[in-house]
Amino acid sequence: MAMQWVANKFGGPEVLEARTRELGPPAQGEVTIDVRAAGMNPADFKHIASGQDPSLLPLMLGYEVAGTVAAIGPDTALASGGGAVGDEVVAFQVLGGYATALTVKAEDVFAKPPAVDFAAAANLLLVGSTASEMLHVAGVGANDVVLLHGAAGAVGTSVLQQARLLGADVVGTASTDDFDHVRHYGGIPVEYGPGLEDRVREAAPKGVTAALDTVGSDEAVDVSLDLVADRGRVVTIAAFGRAKKDGIMLLGASNPSSGPYRASQRARLLQLAGEGKLEVPIAATYPIDQAPVALAALMGHHPYGKLALVG
């Protein structure tokens, strides 16, 4: 029997309910995974937020997991090739990762790099592929100077590392408490708030060539537009209203190119992580049976790094 958390109504952590169900054998093209860790992302609590169509219920949470293969369908191979019971794997994008086990499409399952632990592996691909797409769409390469809003967030941390691999410099906005984290991953930290534009100009005296926004505030968009000459190089994943109004690129579920691009990056990101070139800092882990507590922590202010459910 597998345990899985579901939401039978909209709201916050209080609406989560644990259910048990029998998982039958996987069909051709499917893999059943014993979940060792489930990644946690803001998309999880947004997925069950109030104000949505009740016909969507019940809803499952969790878009990425890491674990071991419990069973594999006939004539089926993992996306990374091969596959056998007991193999350590990562799966993204899935639905219902807040579980002890689940069956997913084999095309979304990849071998886990041995050097990456389960909690980090389960938190790698959603933020990593988002960061990769932001850099790709903005055309970031060697000698670029990037303004990154939200540099100490999960996506921001991945952007910092991937930008450094591309040879770009990054000026990243953050609270002063997180400056050391931004520096650790190669960024030049600046404090957000009044006077941000002047601080960015001081940190990047030769100018800024691209801006990536993970925050969505008017301040982030306004400063980006003031500093970056080409609006095609201003990219956001959060400023939904401003994107259309100001002619900047919005990435995510509403953009039909986002899903295919992010899927194309999974193997590359796992390789980078396996080589020690892409890290996922973990702030805390919670047992799977404490998912409501973990979701409350995710929605609040928690230490720097990602959260994971572990089993």
Summary of the structure (lengths in Angstrom):
residues: 311
radius of gyration: 19.7
end to end distance: 14.2
largest distance: 60.8
contacts: 1118
relative contact order: 0.16
helix: 35%
strand: 26%
